[in-house]
Each structure stands twice: as C-alpha cells, then as structure tokens.
Amino acid sequence: MNDAFPRMLAALCLLFALLVENSHGDAAQKYIGTIHSADANQVTLMVGTELVTFRVEDETAITLDGKTARAADLRDGDQATVNAEKGQDFVLRAVDVTATRKPVKHTAGENTH
C-alpha cells in the first residue's frame, strides 16, 4: 500500500469533521436596533435602514427593562438587542431579545390625561 494513502485519508477525515462542525449553524450574532413590530412568533427590528425579522421560538428569552416579557409586550420604537443564529431553514432564530422602553417625554403644558 502507498504511504501517501493514510495521510490523504487522515486529511479527508479532518476536512469532513470541519465541514460537519460548521454545518450546525453559526454562532449567535448580535443585532441592535428599534422594534418595528412584534407578535408571539416573530420580532422585526429596524437595524440601520434595514428591517430584519427574527423567529421567536422561546418567549421566555425576552426581557423588557430587565424583566421577563412576552413578544406582545414589546412596542414599536422600543430599543432592542437580538442575539440570533441562522436556523436550518436559514431563517434568523432569536436566541434572546433584550429591549428597553424609551420614556415618553411630555412638553410643558401638554395634557397627558
């Protein structure tokens, strides 16, 4: 048997192992923006000038102002950070959503009732 064959086989096994490791999805990526819309299954965030939609599979991964929240509690305009990874169908899956609500500023003399 040729001496090169075992080395070539080992190199192919290493290459295959690297391909399998990378096929399980990318590491979570951080997206920072403003909530555009939210419902039980998805959150859409305005990131720069682009709308990015994330599938929400675990609503317990959502926090609003430091407290556990539901996607329905999020409002348009809330500031948010979403850590997401690509799912098997290449849809972005939210690993966690952290949102903060901007307080509404009232001007002097404005009726708030």
Backbone as JSON Lines, residues from 0, in Angstrom:
{"i":0,"aa":"M","n":[0.85,-1.18,0.0],"ca":[0.0,0.0,0.0],"c":[0.89,1.24,0.0]}
{"i":1,"aa":"N","n":[0.46,2.25,-0.67],"ca":[1.2,3.5,-0.81],"c":[1.21,4.27,0.52]}
{"i":2,"aa":"D","n":[2.36,4.89,0.88],"ca":[2.48,5.67,2.11],"c":[1.6,6.91,2.12]}
{"i":3,"aa":"A","n":[1.3,7.46,0.97],"ca":[0.51,8.69,0.87],"c":[-0.96,8.44,1.2]}
{"i":4,"aa":"F","n":[-1.43,7.22,1.0],"ca":[-2.86,6.93,1.21],"c":[-3.32,7.21,2.64]}
{"i":5,"aa":"P","n":[-2.64,6.72,3.69],"ca":[-3.11,7.01,5.06],"c":[-3.12,8.5,5.38]}
{"i":6,"aa":"R","n":[-2.11,9.23,4.87],"ca":[-2.08,10.68,5.12],"c":[-3.23,11.38,4.4]}
{"i":7,"aa":"M","n":[-3.51,10.94,3.17],"ca":[-4.61,11.54,2.42],"c":[-5.95,11.23,3.09]}
{"i":8,"aa":"L","n":[-6.1,10.01,3.57],"ca":[-7.33,9.62,4.26],"c":[-7.5,10.43,5.55]}
{"i":9,"aa":"A","n":[-6.42,10.63,6.3],"ca":[-6.48,11.44,7.52],"c":[-6.86,12.88,7.2]}
{"i":10,"aa":"A","n":[-6.31,13.43,6.12],"ca":[-6.65,14.8,5.73],"c":[-8.11,14.91,5.32]}
{"i":11,"aa":"L","n":[-8.62,13.92,4.6],"ca":[-10.04,13.92,4.22],"c":[-10.95,13.81,5.44]}
{"i":12,"aa":"C","n":[-10.56,12.98,6.41],"ca":[-11.35,12.86,7.65],"c":[-11.38,14.18,8.41]}
{"i":13,"aa":"L","n":[-10.24,14.87,8.47],"ca":[-10.18,16.17,9.14],"c":[-11.05,17.18,8.42]}
{"i":14,"aa":"L","n":[-10.99,17.21,7.1],"ca":[-11.81,18.13,6.32],"c":[-13.29,17.84,6.55]}
{"i":15,"aa":"F","n":[-13.68,16.57,6.55],"ca":[-15.07,16.2,6.79],"c":[-15.52,16.64,8.18]}
{"i":16,"aa":"A","n":[-14.67,16.44,9.18],"ca":[-15.01,16.85,10.55],"c":[-15.22,18.36,10.63]}
{"i":17,"aa":"L","n":[-14.39,19.14,9.95],"ca":[-14.56,20.59,9.94],"c":[-15.86,21.0,9.25]}
{"i":18,"aa":"L","n":[-16.2,20.34,8.16],"ca":[-17.45,20.65,7.46],"c":[-18.66,20.33,8.32]}
{"i":19,"aa":"V","n":[-18.64,19.2,9.01],"ca":[-19.75,18.83,9.89],"c":[-19.88,19.82,11.03]}
{"i":20,"aa":"E","n":[-18.76,20.22,11.63],"ca":[-18.79,21.17,12.74],"c":[-19.4,22.5,12.3]}
{"i":21,"aa":"N","n":[-19.06,22.98,11.13],"ca":[-19.57,24.26,10.64],"c":[-20.98,24.19,10.11]}
{"i":22,"aa":"S","n":[-21.52,23.01,9.89],"ca":[-22.87,22.89,9.34],"c":[-23.96,23.0,10.4]}
{"i":23,"aa":"H","n":[-23.6,23.04,11.67],"ca":[-24.58,23.1,12.75],"c":[-25.06,24.51,13.04]}
{"i":24,"aa":"G","n":[-24.74,25.45,12.19],"ca":[-25.2,26.82,12.4],"c":[-24.07,27.7,12.89]}
{"i":25,"aa":"D","n":[-24.23,28.95,12.62],"ca":[-23.22,29.92,13.03],"c":[-23.43,30.28,14.49]}
{"i":26,"aa":"A","n":[-22.41,30.85,15.06],"ca":[-22.54,31.36,16.42],"c":[-23.54,32.5,16.41]}
{"i":27,"aa":"A","n":[-24.13,32.75,17.55],"ca":[-25.12,33.83,17.63],"c":[-24.49,35.15,17.23]}
{"i":28,"aa":"Q","n":[-25.26,35.93,16.49],"ca":[-24.81,37.24,16.03],"c":[-25.72,38.3,16.66]}
{"i":29,"aa":"K","n":[-25.13,39.44,17.04],"ca":[-25.87,40.49,17.73],"c":[-26.42,41.5,16.73]}
{"i":30,"aa":"Y","n":[-27.71,41.83,16.87],"ca":[-28.37,42.85,16.07],"c":[-28.91,43.91,17.03]}
{"i":31,"aa":"I","n":[-28.62,45.17,16.78],"ca":[-29.07,46.26,17.64],"c":[-29.91,47.21,16.81]}
{"i":32,"aa":"G","n":[-31.1,47.53,17.31],"ca":[-31.97,48.44,16.57],"c":[-33.21,48.81,17.34]}
{"i":33,"aa":"T","n":[-34.26,49.14,16.59],"ca":[-35.53,49.58,17.15],"c":[-36.62,48.6,16.74]}
{"i":34,"aa":"I","n":[-37.48,48.24,17.7],"ca":[-38.59,47.33,17.38],"c":[-39.48,47.99,16.34]}
{"i":35,"aa":"H","n":[-39.76,47.25,15.28],"ca":[-40.69,47.71,14.24],"c":[-42.04,47.04,14.44]}
{"i":36,"aa":"S","n":[-42.02,45.74,14.78],"ca":[-43.25,45.02,15.09],"c":[-42.88,43.76,15.87]}
{"i":37,"aa":"A","n":[-43.85,43.23,16.59],"ca":[-43.61,42.01,17.37],"c":[-44.93,41.28,17.56]}
{"i":38,"aa":"D","n":[-44.88,39.96,17.48],"ca":[-46.02,39.12,17.85],"c":[-45.46,37.85,18.49]}
{"i":39,"aa":"A","n":[-46.32,36.89,18.76],"ca":[-45.89,35.71,19.51],"c":[-44.79,34.91,18.8]}
{"i":40,"aa":"N","n":[-44.75,34.96,17.47],"ca":[-43.81,34.13,16.74],"c":[-42.6,34.86,16.18]}
{"i":41,"aa":"Q","n":[-42.68,36.18,16.07],"ca":[-41.56,36.88,15.47],"c":[-41.43,38.31,15.95]}
{"i":42,"aa":"V","n":[-40.21,38.81,15.82],"ca":[-39.89,40.2,16.15],"c":[-39.2,40.78,14.92]}
{"i":43,"aa":"T","n":[-39.64,41.96,14.5],"ca":[-38.99,42.65,13.39],"c":[-38.31,43.89,13.94]}
{"i":44,"aa":"L","n":[-37.05,44.02,13.62],"ca":[-36.2,45.08,14.15],"c":[-35.7,45.95,13.0]}
{"i":45,"aa":"M","n":[-35.71,47.27,13.2],"ca":[-35.1,48.18,12.24],"c":[-33.63,48.31,12.64]}
{"i":46,"aa":"V","n":[-32.75,47.74,11.83],"ca":[-31.32,47.78,12.08],"c":[-30.72,48.69,11.01]}
{"i":47,"aa":"G","n":[-30.34,49.89,11.42],"ca":[-29.88,50.87,10.44],"c":[-31.04,51.25,9.54]}
{"i":48,"aa":"T","n":[-30.94,50.91,8.27],"ca":[-32.02,51.21,7.32],"c":[-32.72,49.94,6.85]}
{"i":49,"aa":"E","n":[-32.4,48.8,7.48],"ca":[-32.99,47.53,7.06],"c":[-33.91,46.96,8.12]}
{"i":50,"aa":"L","n":[-35.02,46.35,7.66],"ca":[-35.88,45.58,8.55],"c":[-35.37,44.15,8.58]}
{"i":51,"aa":"V","n":[-35.16,43.63,9.79],"ca":[-34.68,42.27,9.96],"c":[-35.68,41.53,10.84]}
{"i":52,"aa":"T","n":[-36.17,40.39,10.35],"ca":[-37.18,39.62,11.08],"c":[-36.54,38.39,11.71]}
{"i":53,"aa":"F","n":[-36.92,38.13,12.96],"ca":[-36.39,37.0,13.72],"c":[-37.55,36.12,14.16]}
{"i":54,"aa":"R","n":[-37.37,34.82,14.04],"ca":[-38.36,33.88,14.57],"c":[-38.1,33.74,16.07]}
{"i":55,"aa":"V","n":[-39.17,33.81,16.86],"ca":[-39.07,33.67,18.32],"c":[-39.66,32.31,18.68]}
{"i":56,"aa":"E","n":[-38.8,31.38,19.09],"ca":[-39.26,30.04,19.46],"c":[-39.45,29.91,20.97]}
{"i":57,"aa":"D","n":[-38.77,30.75,21.73],"ca":[-38.82,30.67,23.19],"c":[-39.09,32.05,23.76]}
{"i":58,"aa":"E","n":[-40.36,32.32,24.07],"ca":[-40.71,33.65,24.57],"c":[-40.1,33.95,25.94]}
{"i":59,"aa":"T","n":[-39.63,32.93,26.66],"ca":[-39.0,33.19,27.95],"c":[-37.63,33.84,27.77]}
{"i":60,"aa":"A","n":[-37.15,33.92,26.54],"ca":[-35.85,34.54,26.27],"c":[-35.98,36.04,26.02]}
{"i":61,"aa":"I","n":[-37.17,36.6,26.24],"ca":[-37.41,38.03,26.0],"c":[-37.42,38.78,27.33]}
{"i":62,"aa":"T","n":[-36.67,39.88,27.38],"ca":[-36.72,40.76,28.55],"c":[-37.01,42.18,28.1]}
{"i":63,"aa":"L","n":[-37.77,42.89,28.91],"ca":[-38.09,44.29,28.68],"c":[-37.77,45.05,29.96]}
{"i":64,"aa":"D","n":[-36.88,46.0,29.86],"ca":[-36.43,46.78,31.02],"c":[-36.0,45.87,32.18]}
{"i":65,"aa":"G","n":[-35.3,44.78,31.84],"ca":[-34.74,43.89,32.85],"c":[-35.69,42.84,33.4]}
{"i":66,"aa":"K","n":[-36.95,42.81,32.93],"ca":[-37.92,41.84,33.43],"c":[-38.37,40.94,32.29]}
{"i":67,"aa":"T","n":[-38.67,39.68,32.61],"ca":[-39.16,38.75,31.6],"c":[-40.43,39.3,30.98]}
{"i":68,"aa":"A","n":[-40.53,39.21,29.67],"ca":[-41.68,39.76,28.95],"c":[-42.09,38.81,27.83]}
{"i":69,"aa":"R","n":[-43.23,39.1,27.25],"ca":[-43.69,38.38,26.07],"c":[-43.47,39.28,24.86]}
{"i":70,"aa":"A","n":[-43.42,38.68,23.69],"ca":[-43.25,39.49,22.47],"c":[-44.37,40.51,22.35]}
{"i":71,"aa":"A","n":[-45.57,40.15,22.8],"ca":[-46.72,41.07,22.72],"c":[-46.52,42.31,23.59]}
{"i":72,"aa":"D","n":[-45.62,42.24,24.58],"ca":[-45.35,43.4,25.44],"c":[-44.45,44.43,24.76]}
{"i":73,"aa":"L","n":[-43.76,44.03,23.7],"ca":[-42.85,44.93,23.01],"c":[-43.65,45.89,22.13]}
{"i":74,"aa":"R","n":[-43.2,47.14,22.09],"ca":[-43.89,48.17,21.3],"c":[-42.98,48.69,20.2]}
{"i":75,"aa":"D","n":[-43.6,49.19,19.15],"ca":[-42.84,49.87,18.12],"c":[-42.05,50.99,18.77]}
{"i":76,"aa":"G","n":[-40.79,51.1,18.42],"ca":[-39.95,52.16,18.97],"c":[-39.1,51.75,20.15]}
{"i":77,"aa":"D","n":[-39.42,50.61,20.8],"ca":[-38.56,50.12,21.88],"c":[-37.18,49.82,21.31]}
{"i":78,"aa":"Q","n":[-36.14,50.16,22.07],"ca":[-34.78,49.83,21.66],"c":[-34.53,48.37,22.01]}
{"i":79,"aa":"A","n":[-33.86,47.63,21.12],"ca":[-33.67,46.21,21.38],"c":[-32.34,45.7,20.85]}
{"i":80,"aa":"T","n":[-31.87,44.66,21.52],"ca":[-30.72,43.89,21.06],"c":[-31.2,42.46,20.91]}
{"i":81,"aa":"V","n":[-30.97,41.87,19.75],"ca":[-31.36,40.49,19.5],"c":[-30.1,39.69,19.18]}
{"i":82,"aa":"N","n":[-29.89,38.63,19.93],"ca":[-28.84,37.67,19.6],"c":[-29.52,36.57,18.81]}
{"i":83,"aa":"A","n":[-29.07,36.34,17.59],"ca":[-29.75,35.39,16.72],"c":[-28.75,34.5,16.0]}
{"i":84,"aa":"E","n":[-29.25,33.35,15.61],"ca":[-28.45,32.44,14.8],"c":[-29.31,31.95,13.65]}
{"i":85,"aa":"K","n":[-28.66,31.52,12.58],"ca":[-29.4,31.01,11.43],"c":[-29.89,29.62,11.75]}
{"i":86,"aa":"G","n":[-31.19,29.4,11.51],"ca":[-31.76,28.08,11.71],"c":[-31.47,27.19,10.52]}
{"i":87,"aa":"Q","n":[-31.95,25.96,10.55],"ca":[-31.71,25.03,9.46],"c":[-32.32,25.52,8.15]}
{"i":88,"aa":"D","n":[-33.39,26.3,8.24],"ca":[-34.05,26.81,7.04],"c":[-33.55,28.21,6.69]}
{"i":89,"aa":"F","n":[-32.41,28.62,7.26],"ca":[-31.76,29.91,7.01],"c":[-32.57,31.1,7.51]}
{"i":90,"aa":"V","n":[-33.59,30.86,8.31],"ca":[-34.34,31.94,8.95],"c":[-33.61,32.3,10.23]}
{"i":91,"aa":"L","n":[-33.5,33.59,10.54],"ca":[-32.83,34.0,11.77],"c":[-33.69,33.63,12.97]}
{"i":92,"aa":"R","n":[-33.12,32.89,13.9],"ca":[-33.82,32.45,15.11],"c":[-33.27,33.25,16.29]}
{"i":93,"aa":"A","n":[-34.17,33.94,16.99],"ca":[-33.77,34.75,18.14],"c":[-33.38,33.83,19.3]}
{"i":94,"aa":"V","n":[-32.16,33.96,19.77],"ca":[-31.7,33.23,20.95],"c":[-32.18,33.98,22.18]}
{"i":95,"aa":"D","n":[-32.05,35.31,22.17],"ca":[-32.61,36.15,23.23],"c":[-32.87,37.54,22.67]}
{"i":96,"aa":"V","n":[-33.84,38.2,23.29],"ca":[-34.24,39.56,22.9],"c":[-34.21,40.4,24.17]}
{"i":97,"aa":"T","n":[-33.44,41.47,24.17],"ca":[-33.37,42.39,25.31],"c":[-33.83,43.75,24.83]}
{"i":98,"aa":"A","n":[-34.92,44.25,25.42],"ca":[-35.49,45.52,24.97],"c":[-35.58,46.5,26.12]}
{"i":99,"aa":"T","n":[-35.54,47.78,25.78],"ca":[-35.76,48.86,26.75],"c":[-36.76,49.82,26.14]}
{"i":100,"aa":"R","n":[-37.61,50.33,27.0],"ca":[-38.64,51.27,26.56],"c":[-38.16,52.67,26.8]}
{"i":101,"aa":"K","n":[-38.22,53.48,25.78],"ca":[-37.87,54.89,25.94],"c":[-39.03,55.58,26.62]}
{"i":102,"aa":"P","n":[-38.78,56.34,27.68],"ca":[-39.89,57.07,28.32],"c":[-40.41,58.15,27.37]}
{"i":103,"aa":"V","n":[-41.71,58.35,27.4],"ca":[-42.33,59.39,26.58],"c":[-42.1,60.72,27.26]}
{"i":104,"aa":"K","n":[-41.53,61.66,26.53],"ca":[-41.28,62.99,27.09],"c":[-42.45,63.89,26.75]}
{"i":105,"aa":"H","n":[-43.01,64.51,27.76],"ca":[-44.12,65.45,27.56],"c":[-43.59,66.87,27.66]}
{"i":106,"aa":"T","n":[-44.12,67.71,26.82],"ca":[-43.71,69.12,26.88],"c":[-44.56,69.85,27.91]}
{"i":107,"aa":"A","n":[-44.05,70.95,28.39],"ca":[-44.77,71.74,29.4],"c":[-46.13,72.16,28.86]}
{"i":108,"aa":"G","n":[-47.15,71.99,29.67],"ca":[-48.5,72.39,29.3],"c":[-49.25,71.35,28.49]}
{"i":109,"aa":"E","n":[-48.61,70.23,28.17],"ca":[-49.28,69.2,27.39],"c":[-50.22,68.41,28.29]}
{"i":110,"aa":"N","n":[-51.42,68.15,27.83],"ca":[-52.39,67.37,28.58],"c":[-52.04,65.89,28.43]}
{"i":111,"aa":"T","n":[-51.76,65.22,29.54],"ca":[-51.37,63.81,29.5],"c":[-52.5,62.89,29.93]}
{"i":112,"aa":"H","n":[-53.7,63.42,30.1],"ca":[-54.82,62.57,30.55],"c":[-55.73,62.25,29.42]}
